[in-house]
Amino acid sequence: MTVSPINYITSVQFGFGAIDMLPQECERIGIRRPLIVTDAGVRAAGLVDRVLARLPDASAVAVFDLTPSNPNEALVRAAVAMYLAQRCDGVIAVGGGSSIDLAKGVAVCGTHEGPLKNFALIEGGLARISAATAPVIAIPTTAGTGSEVGRGAVLILDDGRKVGVISAHVVPKSAICDPDLTLDLPAKLTAATGMDAIAHCIETFMAPAFNPPADGIALDGLWRAWAHIERATREPHDREARLQMMSASMQGAMAFQKGLGCVHSLSHSLGGLDPSLHHGMLNAVFLPAVIEFNETAATVRNENKLARLAHAMDLADPSSVSDAITAMNGRLGLPTRLREMGVSEAMFPRIVEGALRDHSHITNPRPAEASDYARMLARAW
């Protein structure tokens, strides 16, 4: 049996009002001159001001607010230039997974020599990332990626590949998870990021590595997200729904250490080809097709994993999981097919090529070949 790592190393401040813990966390970690990495929308919503108001000398804090929905290597360089020019000693990420991932890229590239490509997992980057990595405090404003507790960042290289930069040194030193920061998130973004969290919980649970703690965390996260995503979308100021969705998002990423699978290898590939596509929406559309592909590998050590997913989703029939996800996408107002997102069949060969190279490809419970990916794409299209 392959030996599996079991690690939970992020310090998490969780709950309404957790943002008030920021000064204490900066002091604990030793961050005195932070660079805040965020995006223009989060800044315009006043959330960056709420962070700055809790720092002892806001006037001395540099803010990089150019994060796009799919951060790339050029913006890592731009943020690193600001980090170095301002002599920063740490990064505070404020935003969704894109801002947190960009912050992680800055933490690595601002403290190591060489381009971002050197630190991609598929380029042997794991061995190149050292303890010199700058400390990161992650403050999520969405409930989706869980990047605030994750060991990786997904970034687009100059050559167009969407890659993972993964290391224990990349894990934020502190995650401040305050559901209050998500109350004004638009409905469509609430739905898309929420389905992202559901995809994470499902896919990491299905990954074959033996890690019972991660399985339990992922299943509990799925139960919370499935039960509350519609309320959070339709009633944005429902505090209980927002609390449960933020927990589900965090839990999905805590279980990432098991690995993911074909949902993410496909969405990483297609997201690299068209950065305008939302990662959570892609995961939501790909998920039914991948679950159907993995059905023959769902029983492991006499454990029917599909049945356990169905139980967490309050479904009587395990074979109905994929259809239930498609129906949920429809109820949330999300796309249910790739063609609704402007994806053409002509893109399929390039999507398959990228998926086969992606780091998530190797941890799918059932080995996938090019022809398998082509069938999954046809099913999702």
NUDRENTI-580643 format. One record per residue: z negated, y, x of N, C-alpha, C in turn; residue in one letter. Coordinates in steps of 0.02 Angstrom, whole numbers, padded with zeros to 5 digits, always signed. Atoms other than C-alpha are relative to their C-alpha. Layout:
N
ZYXZYXZYXa
...
***
This chain:
381
+00000-00060+00042+00000+00000+00000+00000+00062+00044m
-00003-00063-00037+00044+00174+00063-00065+00039-00010t
+00061-00040+00004-00109+00280+00103+00017+00068-00029v
-00012-00063+00035-00119+00434-00010-00054+00051+00017s
+00051-00052-00012-00206+00598+00037-00029+00024-00066p
+00033-00028+00060-00333+00664-00090-00039+00061+00023i
+00030-00062-00025-00375+00846-00058-00005+00052-00056n
+00010-00057+00045-00448+00986-00165-00038+00053+00040y
+00029-00043-00052-00478+01133-00051-00002+00074-00018i
+00000-00071+00019-00450+01298-00144-00065+00018-00035t
+00057-00027+00037-00601+01400-00197+00027+00038-00060s
-00027-00029+00061-00568+01449-00379-00054+00038-00038v
+00041-00040+00045-00648+01589-00478+00036+00001-00067q
-00038+00011+00061-00602+01546-00657-00038+00027-00061f
+00028-00021+00063-00632+01632-00824+00013+00074-00013g
-00009-00071+00017-00622+01798-00915-00048+00042+00041f
+00040-00043-00044-00682+01934-00797-00001-00023+00072g
+00000+00026-00069-00646+01832-00640+00027+00051+00050a
-00028-00050-00045-00549+01980-00569-00055+00041+00034i
+00055-00038-00030-00717+02063-00536-00026-00032+00064d
+00022+00036-00060-00745+01933-00399+00043+00017+00061m
-00046-00015-00055-00604+02005-00292-00035+00029+00062l
+00032-00027-00061-00713+02113-00176-00041-00052+00037p
+00040+00052-00031-00830+01968-00145+00043-00051+00037q
-00044+00049-00032-00686+01851-00106+00033+00029+00062e
-00027-00032-00060-00606+01976+00014-00051-00001+00057c
+00053+00000-00050-00772+01991+00104-00011-00070+00028e
+00012+00069-00022-00797+01803+00111+00054-00025+00047r
-00057+00025-00039-00624+01771+00181+00012+00042+00062i
-00010-00045-00057-00622+01922+00297+00063+00041-00005g
-00059-00043+00010-00477+02019+00221-00024+00071-00011i
+00019-00070+00005-00499+02205+00251+00060+00046-00009r
-00061-00039+00007-00320+02268+00257+00054-00044-00034r
-00047+00046+00033-00224+02169+00126+00068+00032-00015p
-00064-00018+00029-00042+02175+00079+00001-00032-00070l
-00008+00027+00067-00023+02156-00109+00074-00016-00011i
-00068+00022+00016+00134+02057-00155+00004-00011-00075v
-00006+00004+00073+00190+02078-00335+00072+00014-00020t
-00068-00020+00022+00341+02123-00441-00004+00064-00042d
-00002-00065+00034+00395+02281-00530-00029-00004-00070a
+00025+00007+00067+00354+02215-00703-00076-00004-00003g
+00073+00006-00002+00176+02167-00659-00031+00068+00018v
+00026-00066-00019+00151+02337-00576+00005+00049-00059r
-00009-00045+00056+00222+02429-00726-00049-00014-00057a
+00048+00019+00052+00104+02332-00841-00071+00022+00016a
+00066-00024-00019-00043+02407-00747-00046-00051+00031g
+00043+00052-00027-00107+02243-00677-00016+00011+00074l
+00014-00015-00070-00090+02299-00496-00053+00054+00005v
+00051-00053+00001-00192+02454-00537-00070-00030-00013d
+00064+00033+00013-00329+02340-00605-00026-00035+00062r
+00020+00032-00063-00330+02247-00439-00023+00054+00049v
+00016-00053-00047-00329+02406-00336-00067+00032-00016l
+00062-00032+00021-00474+02476-00437-00061-00038+00023a
+00057+00041-00021-00583+02334-00375-00006-00006+00076r
+00002+00000-00073-00545+02360-00190-00034+00063+00025l
+00041-00057-00023-00658+02476-00088+00041+00061+00021p
-00041-00056-00022-00516+02583-00018+00072-00012-00020d
-00066+00014+00027-00362+02569-00128+00055+00039+00036a
-00051-00042-00032-00273+02709-00035+00027-00031+00064s
-00021+00031-00063-00263+02601+00121+00037-00066-00011a
-00030+00065+00016-00185+02451+00031+00076+00009-00008v
-00072+00000+00007+00002+02420+00052+00020-00045-00058a
-00023+00039+00057+00097+02358-00101+00075-00014+00007v
-00070+00021+00000+00261+02260-00096+00015-00025-00071f
-00010+00016+00071+00329+02254-00275+00072-00018-00016d
-00071+00016+00010+00508+02191-00254+00013-00074-00013l
-00009+00072+00011+00479+02007-00295+00047-00012-00059t
-00044+00019+00056+00623+01936-00400-00024-00065-00032p
+00021+00062+00033+00613+01785-00515+00007-00061+00045s
-00007+00053-00050+00673+01674-00373+00001+00031+00069n
+00004-00036-00063+00612+01746-00207+00042-00033+00056p
-00044+00026-00052+00724+01729-00055-00022+00024+00069n
+00018-00012-00069+00720+01739+00133+00005+00074+00019e
-00008-00071-00017+00782+01919+00141-00062+00040-00022a
+00060-00036+00024+00633+01978+00038-00062-00021+00038l
+00055+00020-00044+00514+01876+00144+00000+00044+00062v
-00005-00043-00059+00579+01973+00294-00023+00071-00015r
+00019-00069+00017+00559+02139+00204-00075+00007-00009a
+00072-00003+00011+00381+02100+00152-00038-00010+00065a
+00032+00011-00065+00337+02036+00326+00002+00065+00040v
-00005-00063-00036+00400+02201+00399-00054+00048-00023a
+00053-00043+00026+00279+02295+00285-00069-00026+00022m
+00063+00030-00021+00138+02173+00326-00016+00018+00072y
+00010-00015-00071+00161+02202+00513-00008+00075+00012l
+00003-00073-00010+00190+02390+00501-00067+00028-00022a
+00064-00024+00026+00029+02413+00402-00060-00036+00033q
+00051+00037-00037-00068+02297+00520-00047-00037-00049r
+00039+00036+00050-00124+02190+00374-00032-00063+00029c
+00034+00061-00024-00243+02044+00395-00007-00053-00055d
+00001+00048+00053-00213+01952+00234+00046+00023-00057g
-00046-00014+00055-00109+01944+00075-00036-00013-00066v
+00024+00011+00068-00160+01966-00107+00062-00004-00044i
-00057+00009+00045-00030+01895-00226-00023+00014-00071a
+00016-00017+00069-00031+01969-00401+00063-00010-00042v
-00059+00013+00040+00092+01894-00523+00008-00073-00017g
-00016+00070+00014+00176+01732-00571+00013-00039+00063g
-00013+00043-00057+00231+01591-00460+00046+00031+00052g
-00046-00031-00048+00369+01695-00382-00037+00045+00049s
+00038-00045-00044+00250+01827-00314-00047-00040+00045s
+00046+00040-00041+00126+01695-00256+00038-00037+00054i
-00040+00035-00051+00263+01596-00168+00025+00048+00054d
-00022-00049-00050+00331+01753-00085-00058+00018+00045l
+00059-00016-00041+00155+01795-00027-00014-00054+00051a
+00009+00056-00047+00141+01623+00051+00052+00002+00056k
-00051-00007-00051+00306+01650+00140-00017+00054+00050g
+00022-00054-00044+00238+01814+00210-00057-00024+00044v
+00058+00023-00038+00077+01729+00264+00021-00045+00058a
-00026+00043-00054+00178+01603+00366+00042+00040+00049v
-00049-00033-00044+00319+01711+00433-00030+00063+00034c
+00033-00057-00032+00203+01858+00470-00045-00018+00058g
+00046+00023-00052+00102+01751+00589+00030-00053+00045t
-00035+00050-00041+00230+01630+00664+00068+00028+00021h
-00066-00021-00024+00388+01656+00766+00054-00043-00034e
-00057+00037+00026+00556+01607+00694+00015+00015-00072g
-00020-00014+00069+00651+01619+00529-00034-00047-00049p
+00031+00040+00053+00590+01549+00364+00025-00072+00001l
-00029+00068-00001+00708+01400+00382-00041-00047+00044k
+00039+00043-00045+00598+01335+00525-00059-00032-00034n
+00062+00023+00031+00455+01309+00404+00012-00039-00065f
-00017+00041+00058+00548+01218+00265-00018-00073+00014a
+00020+00069-00010+00482+01042+00239+00058-00044+00021l
-00057+00043-00016+00655+00965+00246+00029+00016+00069i
-00021-00017-00067+00682+01051+00415-00055-00016+00051e
+00055+00017-00045+00522+00980+00491-00052+00054+00006g
+00044-00058-00004+00423+01137+00452-00074-00016-00004g
+00071+00017+00007+00260+01047+00412-00036+00003+00066l
+00032+00002-00066+00223+01023+00596-00003+00069+00033a
-00003-00066-00032+00263+01205+00637-00048+00050-00030r
+00046-00047+00034+00141+01287+00515-00071-00014+00024i
+00066+00010-00031-00027+01314+00599-00054+00039-00037s
+00057-00035+00028-00199+01380+00559+00004+00076+00010a
-00010-00073-00008-00135+01552+00615+00025+00033-00063a
-00025-00027+00064-00063+01572+00439-00049+00050-00030t
+00043-00051+00029-00130+01730+00359-00033-00024-00064a
+00033+00021+00062-00258+01705+00220+00030+00032-00061p
-00028-00024+00063-00197+01723+00042-00052-00005-00055v
+00036+00002+00064-00292+01769-00116+00052+00004-00055i
-00051+00002+00053-00189+01722-00268-00031+00018-00068a
+00024-00022+00066-00214+01810-00435+00058-00010-00049i
-00057+00013+00045-00097+01731-00564-00004+00043-00063p
-00004-00038+00062-00038+01835-00712+00041-00038-00052t
-00033+00046+00047+00056+01690-00795-00037-00066+00004t
+00029+00067-00001+00004+01513-00839+00057-00050+00002a
-00058+00043-00006+00142+01406-00770+00002-00040+00064g
-00012+00037-00061+00168+01363-00588-00062-00030+00031t
+00060+00024-00033-00012+01343-00532+00002+00010+00075g
-00008-00009-00072+00044+01404-00361-00063+00026+00033s
+00062-00027-00027-00127+01485-00341-00044-00054+00033e
+00038+00054-00031-00198+01313-00295+00046-00050+00035v
-00048+00046-00029-00040+01233-00226+00007+00007+00075g
-00008+00002-00073-00001+01186-00046+00071+00019+00021r
-00069-00016-00018+00179+01245-00053+00025+00063-00032g
-00037-00056+00028+00298+01387-00088+00073-00022-00005a
-00071+00016+00008+00475+01368-00155+00039+00065+00007v
-00036-00061-00018+00594+01496-00080+00073-00015+00015l
-00071+00009-00012+00782+01520-00064+00017+00026+00070i
-00020-00019-00068+00849+01521+00114+00064+00042-00001l
-00062-00039-00006+00989+01632+00176+00062-00042-00014d
-00058+00043+00012+01105+01481+00163+00005-00024-00072d
-00003+00016+00071+01069+01465-00024-00042-00058-00022g
+00042+00057+00019+00956+01313-00019-00068+00023-00026r
+00066-00013+00026+00798+01319-00125-00046-00054+00027k
+00039+00049-00038+00667+01235-00016-00075+00010-00009v
+00072-00003+00001+00483+01196-00009-00028+00014+00069g
+00039-00013-00061+00371+01270+00127-00069-00027-00015v
+00059+00037+00022+00225+01150+00120-00046-00015+00059i
+00051+00014-00050+00064+01137+00220-00068+00015-00030s
+00069-00016+00021-00123+01132+00193-00018+00071+00020a
+00015-00069-00022-00124+01299+00287+00028+00052-00048h
-00032-00045+00048-00019+01376+00147-00042+00008-00064v
+00042-00003+00060-00149+01341+00012-00041+00065+00000v
+00041-00061+00001-00229+01506-00043-00074-00014+00014p
+00072+00007-00014-00406+01530+00021-00041+00011-00063k
+00035-00013+00063-00454+01592-00152+00050+00008-00055s
-00039-00012+00061-00380+01583-00326-00045+00034-00050a
+00038-00036+00051-00441+01710-00452+00039-00006-00065i
-00035+00017+00062-00390+01644-00622-00034+00033-00059c
+00029-00039+00054-00428+01772-00756+00049+00001-00058d
-00047+00002+00057-00344+01732-00924+00012+00068-00032p
-00009-00067+00028-00368+01914-00974+00065+00032+00025d
-00060-00029-00029-00221+01956-00860+00063-00027-00032l
-00059+00029+00032-00105+01848-00966+00008+00020-00074t
+00000-00014+00072-00144+01920-01139+00061+00037-00024l
-00059-00039+00021+00006+02037-01142+00065-00029+00026d
-00061+00033-00024+00131+01913-01070+00047-00010-00060l
-00047+00008+00056+00289+01914-01180+00005-00073-00023p
-00001+00067+00029+00313+01764-01295+00046-00047+00037a
-00048+00045-00033+00468+01695-01209-00025-00021+00069k
+00026+00017-00066+00386+01703-01038-00062-00045-00006l
+00057+00045+00013+00227+01625-01108+00025-00071-00012t
-00028+00065+00015+00332+01482-01176+00031-00034+00061a
-00034+00028-00058+00436+01458-01019-00049-00021+00055a
+00049+00018-00052+00290+01461-00899-00046-00056-00025t
+00041+00054+00027+00189+01351-01016+00035-00067+00004g
-00037+00063-00008+00326+01219-01017+00005-00020+00073m
+00002+00015-00072+00329+01233-00828-00064-00038+00016d
+00063+00034-00011+00145+01184-00828+00001-00071-00028a
-00006+00066+00030+00181+01039-00946+00043-00046+00043i
-00043+00040-00044+00322+00979-00834-00037-00022+00063a
+00038+00017-00060+00207+00986-00683-00049-00057-00014h
+00049+00052+00017+00071+00884-00769+00033-00067-00011c
-00034+00063+00014+00194+00753-00830+00030-00030+00063i
-00037+00028-00057+00297+00736-00672-00046-00024+00056e
+00045+00022-00054+00153+00728-00549-00040-00061-00022t
+00033+00061+00025+00064+00600-00661+00046-00060+00009f
-00047+00056-00006+00221+00492-00658+00016-00018+00072m
-00014+00015-00070+00239+00504-00468-00039-00062+00021a
+00028+00067-00013+00200+00334-00390-00061-00003+00046p
+00057+00003-00046+00066+00381-00262-00064-00018-00037a
+00064+00021+00030-00106+00305-00295-00051+00055+00011f
+00047-00055-00004-00219+00452-00332-00032+00010-00069n
+00030-00004+00066-00329+00424-00485-00030+00068-00017p
+00025-00067+00018-00417+00595-00474+00057+00047-00022p
-00057-00043+00019-00247+00683-00479+00028-00021-00068a
-00024+00023+00065-00191+00573-00624-00044+00026-00057d
+00045-00024+00052-00346+00619-00724+00006+00075-00011g
-00008-00072+00006-00325+00804-00687+00065+00017-00035i
-00065-00014+00030-00141+00800-00735+00000-00017-00075a
+00002+00019+00071-00171+00707-00899-00042+00049-00041l
+00042-00048+00036-00312+00824-00949+00037+00067-00007d
-00038-00062+00003-00202+00973-00906+00055-00004-00052g
-00052+00009+00051-00061+00902-01013-00029+00005-00070l
+00033-00003+00066-00180+00879-01160-00014+00072-00020w
+00016-00070+00015-00237+01060-01148+00063+00041-00014r
-00061-00040+00008-00062+01132-01129+00037-00019-00064a
-00037+00022+00059+00019+01027-01266-00034+00024-00064w
+00037-00020+00059-00119+01073-01389-00001+00075-00011a
+00011-00073+00006-00117+01260-01353+00062+00043+00013h
-00057-00041-00020+00057+01315-01297+00030+00038-00059i
-00029-00035+00057+00119+01358-01471-00045+00058-00023e
+00046-00054+00017-00037+01460-01511+00005+00057+00049r
-00004-00053-00051-00026+01554-01346+00065+00040-00007a
-00064-00034+00007+00157+01594-01380+00002+00044-00062t
-00005-00036+00063+00138+01648-01561-00057+00050-00011r
+00058-00044+00007-00034+01729-01548-00024+00019+00070e
+00012-00013-00071-00035+01808-01375-00071+00021+00018p
+00068-00022-00015-00212+01878-01389-00052-00052-00021h
+00046+00055+00013-00287+01710-01436-00032-00020+00066d
+00033+00009-00065-00413+01702-01294-00011-00073+00017r
+00011+00070-00013-00450+01518-01313+00065-00034+00023e
-00064+00029-00019-00266+01471-01304+00020+00023+00071a
-00016-00025-00067-00241+01582-01151-00044-00033+00054r
+00045+00034-00046-00393+01505-01066+00025-00071+00014l
-00021+00070-00008-00330+01328-01097+00067-00005+00037q
-00064+00001-00035-00153+01368-01037-00009+00015+00074m
+00012-00014-00070-00217+01445-00876-00031-00059+00035m
+00029+00060-00029-00322+01291-00845+00053-00054+00010s
-00052+00051-00005-00175+01175-00879+00048+00015+00058a
-00043-00020-00056-00067+01274-00757-00032-00017+00067s
+00037+00014-00062-00199+01262-00621-00005-00076+00012m
+00009+00072-00008-00227+01076-00654+00064-00035+00021q
-00063+00031-00020-00043+01032-00642+00012+00007+00075g
-00011-00011-00071-00035+01109-00469-00052-00034+00043a
+00050+00038-00038-00198+01029-00413+00023-00072+00011m
-00024+00069-00005-00112+00862-00444+00066-00005+00039a
-00063+00001-00036+00046+00913-00348+00000-00046+00061f
+00003+00039-00063-00016+00819-00195+00028-00070-00009q
-00032+00064+00012+00050+00660-00277+00076+00004+00010k
-00072-00008-00001+00225+00732-00271+00026+00014-00070g
-00032-00013+00064+00347+00777-00410+00057-00050-00009l
-00054+00048+00011+00517+00701-00450+00065+00034-00017g
-00068-00022+00012+00692+00721-00517+00005+00064-00041c
-00001-00064+00037+00649+00862-00637+00003+00057+00050v
+00003-00056-00048+00607+00972-00489+00056-00002+00051h
-00057+00001-00046+00743+00910-00373+00062+00031-00034s
-00056-00031+00037+00868+00959-00509-00010+00075-00011l
+00011-00071+00013+00787+01125-00553+00001+00041+00064s
-00004-00035-00064+00766+01173-00370+00074+00010+00020h
-00070-00004-00020+00949+01134-00338+00038+00051-00042s
-00036-00046+00044+01017+01226-00490-00027+00071+00006l
+00028-00067-00009+00896+01371-00465+00024+00033+00063g
-00028-00027-00061+00963+01392-00289+00072+00023-00010g
-00070-00018+00013+01142+01397-00355+00004+00063-00045l
+00001-00058+00045+01098+01523-00491-00071+00025-00006d
+00069-00025+00000+00937+01619-00453-00020+00037-00064p
+00018-00035+00062+00945+01706-00622-00032-00047-00051s
+00027+00049+00047+00892+01544-00709-00075-00008+00011l
+00073+00005-00005+00706+01531-00747-00020-00072+00014h
+00020+00066-00021+00624+01384-00660-00034-00040-00056h
+00035+00035+00054+00511+01342-00807+00047-00023-00054g
-00049+00020+00050+00657+01340-00929+00041-00059+00024m
-00038+00056-00027+00755+01226-00814-00042-00064-00003l
+00043+00060+00004+00607+01106-00801-00004-00026-00071n
+00006+00020+00070+00590+01106-00990+00062-00037-00025a
-00062+00031+00021+00773+01061-01015+00012-00066+00035v
-00011+00062-00037+00779+00928-00879-00050-00055-00017f
+00055+00048+00008+00615+00844-00927+00017-00059-00045l
-00015+00058+00042+00677+00736-01074+00047-00050+00034p
-00048+00044-00033+00824+00666-00974-00034-00040+00056a
+00033+00034-00056+00714+00624-00824-00051-00051-00025v
+00048+00048+00029+00579+00542-00931+00036-00063-00022i
-00039+00058+00021+00712+00430-01007+00023-00041+00060e
-00021+00036-00061+00778+00386-00833-00058-00039+00030f
+00058+00031-00032+00602+00343-00774-00035-00053-00044n
+00035+00046+00045+00556+00233-00923-00009-00069+00030e
+00005+00067-00028+00592+00072-00828-00050-00005+00057t
+00049-00001-00054+00470+00126-00691-00068+00025-00024a
+00060-00031+00027+00333+00184-00809-00061-00045+00001a
+00057+00046-00004+00225+00028-00794-00016-00016+00072t
+00021+00009-00070+00129+00023-00629-00070-00030+00000v
+00066+00034-00004-00015-00096-00588-00028-00013-00070r
+00018+00016+00069-00018-00150-00771-00022+00061-00041n
+00016-00062+00035-00037+00032-00824+00065+00029-00028e
-00058-00030+00032+00088+00099-00950-00008+00076+00000n
+00009-00073-00007+00103+00279-00895+00030+00039-00057k
-00030-00035+00056+00217+00329-01037-00047-00001-00060l
+00048+00004+00055+00086+00269-01161-00057+00049+00011a
+00054-00047-00013-00046+00375-01075+00024+00072-00011r
-00028-00066+00016+00069+00527-01085+00000+00012-00075l
-00004-00006+00072+00096+00495-01269-00070+00012-00030a
+00068-00009+00024-00092+00482-01297-00024+00072+00011h
+00020-00069-00015-00122+00650-01211+00036+00051-00045a
-00039-00044+00042+00013+00726-01321-00010-00014-00075m
+00015+00019+00069-00058+00647-01480+00061-00027-00036d
-00059+00033+00028+00100+00544-01508-00014-00074-00008l
+00014+00071+00013+00091+00370-01585+00046-00046+00039a
-00052+00043-00030+00250+00304-01503+00018+00026+00069d
-00018-00022-00067+00273+00314-01313+00074+00016+00009p
-00072-00012-00007+00461+00309-01336+00021+00068-00029s
-00017-00064+00031+00452+00475-01429-00016+00060+00044s
+00021-00055-00043+00390+00578-01280+00058+00048+00015v
-00056-00044-00018+00562+00644-01228+00024+00040-00060s
-00021-00037+00060+00611+00689-01406-00051+00053-00020d
+00053-00049+00017+00443+00776-01433+00006+00062+00044a
-00009-00057-00045+00477+00886-01281+00059+00042-00021i
-00058-00037+00024+00650+00933-01343-00018+00040-00063t
+00020-00034+00061+00575+00976-01513-00046+00059+00015a
+00045-00055-00019+00438+01080-01431+00040+00058+00028m
-00041-00054-00027+00568+01178-01333+00032+00040-00056n
-00031-00034+00056+00656+01216-01496-00048+00043-00038g
+00050-00038+00038+00498+01271-01585-00022+00063+00038r
+00021-00057-00041+00456+01387-01440+00055+00051+00010l
-00056-00046-00009+00627+01468-01445+00032-00004+00069g
-00030+00010-00066+00678+01398-01276+00065-00039-00005l
-00060+00042+00001+00846+01320-01232-00018-00074-00001p
+00009+00073-00002+00861+01134-01263+00056-00034+00039t
-00057+00028-00037+01024+01111-01168+00021+00049+00056r
-00022-00041-00057+01093+01174-01002+00055+00048-00020l
-00056-00043+00019+01249+01243-01085-00024+00064-00035r
+00028-00061+00031+01138+01364-01183-00021+00050+00052e
+00021-00044-00054+01088+01436-01014+00059+00023+00042m
-00060-00021-00036+01267+01462-00957+00019-00046+00057g
-00016+00048-00052+01274+01308-00845+00063-00038-00019v
-00062+00034+00013+01448+01233-00832+00001-00069+00032s
-00007+00068-00029+01495+01051-00799+00030+00003+00070e
-00030-00006-00066+01593+01112-00649-00052+00007+00055a
+00053-00008-00049+01427+01146-00563-00034-00066+00017m
+00038+00062-00008+01368+00965-00577+00003-00029+00070f
-00001+00030-00068+01430+00901-00406-00045+00037+00049p
+00043-00038-00046+01341+01042-00314-00074-00008-00017r
+00069+00011+00020+01183+01018-00417-00024-00068+00026i
+00018+00067-00023+01182+00832-00375-00010+00000+00076v
+00006-00003-00073+01211+00868-00190-00066+00031+00021e
+00063-00032-00016+01063+00985-00185-00060-00041-00019g
+00056+00041+00023+00950+00869-00285-00014-00057+00048a
+00009+00056-00046+00979+00726-00164-00034+00022+00065l
+00030-00026-00061+00920+00838-00021-00070+00027-00011r
+00063-00033+00015+00767+00907-00110-00060-00044+00015d
+00059+00039-00018+00592+00855-00056-00031-00037-00059h
+00028+00033+00059+00544+00809-00235+00037-00065-00017s
-00041+00059+00014+00683+00679-00241-00034-00065+00021h
+00026+00062-00028+00588+00554-00135-00065-00024-00033i
+00062+00021+00032+00431+00550-00242+00009-00014-00075t
-00012+00022+00069+00514+00509-00408-00019-00073-00007n
+00022+00070+00007+00445+00345-00479+00057-00051+00003p
-00058+00044-00003+00621+00271-00486+00052+00031+00045r
-00051-00029-00045+00747+00294-00345+00061+00023-00040p
-00059-00027+00035+00892+00403-00403+00058+00009+00049a
-00061-00009-00039+01069+00399-00336+00042+00056-00032e
-00043-00054+00025+01208+00526-00360+00023-00013-00071a
-00024+00016+00068+01273+00434-00513-00056+00007-00051s
+00057-00009+00045+01098+00436-00589-00010+00074-00017d
+00007-00072+00012+01085+00624-00567+00056+00026-00045y
-00056-00021+00042+01257+00645-00644-00013-00017-00073a
+00015+00019+00069+01200+00550-00798-00057+00043-00029r
+00054-00044+00024+01040+00653-00810+00027+00068-00018m
-00030-00065+00015+01142+00812-00802+00040-00003-00065l
-00039+00007+00062+01259+00749-00938-00046-00004-00060a
+00049+00005+00055+01108+00705-01046-00030+00068-00016r
+00032-00065+00010+01034+00879-01021+00050+00054-00020a
-00050-00052+00012+01198+00973-01042+00015+00010-00074w
***
